[in-house]
Amino acid sequence: LVTSHSIREDQVLLNVLLVEDHAINQRLAITLLERWGHHVEIAANGQIAVDMLAQQQFDVILMDMMMPVMDGIEATRRIRLLETSRRTPIIAMTANAMESDRDRCIAAGMDDYISKPIKAQELRQLLQRYSSAHSIVVHTRPSPLMTPAGPEAHFDYTAALEKSDREVVEII
């Protein structure tokens, strides 16, 4: 039985800066990232992101391209100019899915690209690829639900349901 707790075992947890101006896109990304155990902070535009990065470090930045005040391309250029010793991975997130858009993102200094609407598994794979040594690695003991059942083992169905992902349980 796979539970939301067991999925997080031995996973690298990231401190993520989400640079996104659209409230619905923010909510979707936050839900996914927090479900996977990551810490998320939001910047509603590129200027806010640049200002936040002057105050603290992040393991990865998810950068929208089209925003008011300062777009993702300009914000990335400024972030790269301000970096001294550590390069923070920046992943572009945009509805512009043309090859030329991807090339512009890479030319501006971004490390990768994901098109909207975001596919959860694709985002998760990108985050795993860019997880760093600065992140917190969580090691937990195996869940009692994951241990091999011996002849005298008792399966607690109620406990399993309580620890399971509610959405998955409802689907099943």
C-alpha positions in Angstrom: 0.0 0.0 0.0 1.5 3.3 -1.0 0.6 6.2 1.2 1.4 9.9 0.9 3.7 9.4 3.9 5.6 6.6 2.2 6.0 8.6 -1.0 7.9 11.2 0.9 10.4 8.8 2.5 14.0 9.3 1.5 13.0 12.2 -0.8 14.9 15.5 -1.2 12.8 18.4 0.1 13.3 21.7 -1.7 12.9 25.3 -0.9 11.1 26.5 -4.0 10.4 30.1 -5.2 7.3 30.1 -7.4 7.3 33.3 -9.6 3.7 33.4 -10.9 1.2 36.2 -11.1 -2.0 34.1 -11.8 -3.8 33.0 -8.7 -5.1 29.7 -10.1 -1.7 28.7 -11.4 -0.2 29.6 -8.0 -2.8 27.4 -6.2 -2.2 24.5 -8.5 1.6 24.7 -8.1 1.5 25.2 -4.3 -0.9 22.2 -3.9 1.5 19.9 -5.9 4.7 21.2 -4.3 3.4 21.0 -0.7 1.9 17.6 -1.3 5.4 16.4 -2.3 6.8 18.0 0.9 8.5 21.0 -0.5 8.5 24.5 1.0 7.1 27.1 -1.3 7.3 30.9 -1.4 5.5 33.1 -3.9 6.6 36.1 -5.9 3.8 37.7 -8.0 6.3 39.1 -10.6 9.9 39.1 -11.5 10.9 42.2 -9.5 9.5 40.7 -6.3 11.5 37.5 -7.1 14.8 39.5 -7.6 14.2 41.3 -4.3 13.4 38.1 -2.5 16.6 36.4 -3.8 18.6 39.3 -2.4 17.4 38.3 1.1 17.4 34.4 0.9 18.4 31.4 -1.1 16.2 28.9 -2.8 17.0 25.4 -4.2 15.0 26.0 -7.4 13.0 28.8 -9.0 9.8 28.1 -11.1 9.5 31.2 -13.3 6.5 32.2 -15.3 7.3 34.1 -18.5 4.5 36.6 -18.8 4.0 38.8 -15.8 3.4 42.5 -15.0 6.2 44.8 -13.7 9.0 42.4 -14.8 8.7 39.3 -17.0 10.5 36.0 -16.5 13.2 36.7 -19.1 14.3 40.0 -17.5 14.0 38.6 -14.0 16.2 35.6 -15.0 18.8 37.9 -16.5 19.0 40.0 -13.4 19.1 37.0 -11.1 22.1 35.6 -13.1 23.9 38.9 -12.9 23.5 39.0 -9.1 24.7 35.4 -8.5 28.2 35.1 -7.2 29.0 31.6 -6.0 25.9 29.5 -6.3 23.8 29.1 -9.4 20.1 28.5 -8.6 18.3 26.4 -11.1 15.5 28.3 -12.9 12.8 26.4 -14.6 10.6 28.3 -17.0 6.8 27.8 -16.8 4.9 29.1 -19.7 1.9 28.6 -22.0 4.1 29.6 -24.9 5.2 26.1 -26.1 7.0 27.0 -29.3 10.6 25.9 -29.7 11.6 29.6 -30.1 10.1 30.3 -26.7 12.2 27.6 -25.2 15.3 28.9 -26.9 14.6 32.4 -25.5 14.3 31.0 -22.0 17.6 29.1 -22.2 19.4 32.1 -23.8 18.2 34.3 -20.9 19.9 31.9 -18.4 17.2 29.4 -17.5 18.1 25.8 -16.9 15.0 24.1 -18.1 11.5 24.6 -19.4 8.0 23.2 -18.7 4.9 24.2 -20.6 1.5 25.0 -19.1 -0.8 23.4 -18.3 1.6 21.8 -15.9 1.7 18.0 -15.9 2.4 16.9 -12.3 4.7 14.0 -13.1 6.8 16.1 -15.5 7.2 18.8 -12.9 8.1 16.3 -10.2 10.8 14.8 -12.5 12.2 18.2 -13.2 12.4 19.0 -9.5 14.1 15.7 -8.8 16.7 16.4 -11.5 17.5 19.8 -9.9 17.5 18.8 -6.3 20.8 19.9 -4.7 23.1 19.1 -1.8 21.7 22.2 -0.1 18.3 20.6 0.2 17.0 18.7 3.2 17.1 14.9 2.8 14.4 13.3 4.8 15.1 9.7 6.0 12.2 8.1 7.8 11.8 4.7 9.2 9.7 2.4 6.9 6.0 2.7 7.5 4.5 -0.3 9.4 2.3 -0.6 6.4 5.3 -1.2 4.1 7.0 -3.9 6.2 6.7 -7.5 4.9 3.9 -9.3 6.6 5.0 -12.2 8.7 2.8 -15.2 9.7 1.6 -13.3 12.8 1.3 -9.9 11.1 -2.0 -8.0 11.4 -3.1 -5.5 8.8 -4.9 -2.5 10.3 -7.2 -1.4 7.5 -8.4 1.7 9.5 -4.9 2.9 10.1 -4.0 2.4 6.4 -7.0 4.5 5.3 -6.1 7.3 7.7 -2.5 7.5 6.4 -3.5 7.2 2.7 -4.0 10.0 0.2 -7.7 11.0 0.5 -8.1 11.7 -3.2 -6.7 8.2 -4.1 -9.0 6.6 -1.5 -12.1 8.4 -2.9 -11.1 7.4 -6.5 -10.7 3.7 -5.4 
